[in-house]
Amino acid sequence: MKELFYLLALSFLWVSCETTPADTEPINNEPETFNLKPYYYPIDSLQDGWVYEYANKESMVVSYYWYFKVVNDEAGDRYLVGVRYNPFFEQDQLSREWIVANGTISKDYKMFLKDSVSGKSQPYTAQISQNVVYPFEAVQDSAMAYRFECTLSLPPDTNVVTKLTRDRKFKEFSTYDLHGEQVDVAVFNNKDYYDIEDVKNGGFWNVEKEVTEIYAKDIGLVYLSEKTVDKTNPIPPNETFLSNIYTMEEFIKMQEMLKDASK
């Protein structure tokens, strides 16, 4: 089983002095570890799958849906499979996370785009180089992050290659107002780094985003804020929140209602 990787190793300063055995106190320089598993999506309750609806906090318009379901393979390993749909119920992303003892590890990540000729959706698979998605155990330390990294190129210009490096850092436990109810949450302050390169024509540029994630106990992600770092032209953050949760049957009925309305 693969272990989770760390971005930076913690450095500890050990101070020694001459003391008698009776005066010697054990020194524990290990950082405190916090259990974050209860704050991720409820993997023990997702055998039938749930659909999470996320909306823009300013406009209140639905941004996308995530369908999550836990599946077992023949070896008995469990995976959290996520399918993202746009507001028109069209699939645009797919992820598969291996659930291990101390977190989830990305095994697959794909994006789907419509072919301009056929109109059919085509998958584009990312190359994953660092695979940590969510740690079940984490420390509160500004020097430690849990890293996910992937590379992807998309049409119409497949010569442009984008590498995403996501460093997730646990900040604190807190509470959050979810539709008028105070819920216990775990807060992450993350950094997303986009390295974009035109491998054919030359050119390289970077985009950095500050990301805040709030995960509610026994629910999962309830709030996401993404802010592009631009010192000359400050850009307000894009905020989304969990606006509803549906069963797959309810979600299918919503799809059918949209189709009927468009006839």
Secondary structure, DSSP 8 states (H G I E B T S, - for coil): ------SS------------GGG---------EEE-GGGS--GGG-SS-EEEEEEETTT--EEEEEEEEEEE-TTS-EEEEEEEE-TTS-EEEEEEEEEETTEEEEEEEEEEEE-TTT--EEEEE-EEEEEEEEESEEE--TT--EEEEEEEE-SS-TTEEEEEEEEE-EEEEEEEEETTEEEEEEEEEEEEEEEEEETTT--EEEEEEEEEEEEETTTEEEEEEEEE--SSS----EEEEEEEEEEHHHHHHHHHHHHHHH-
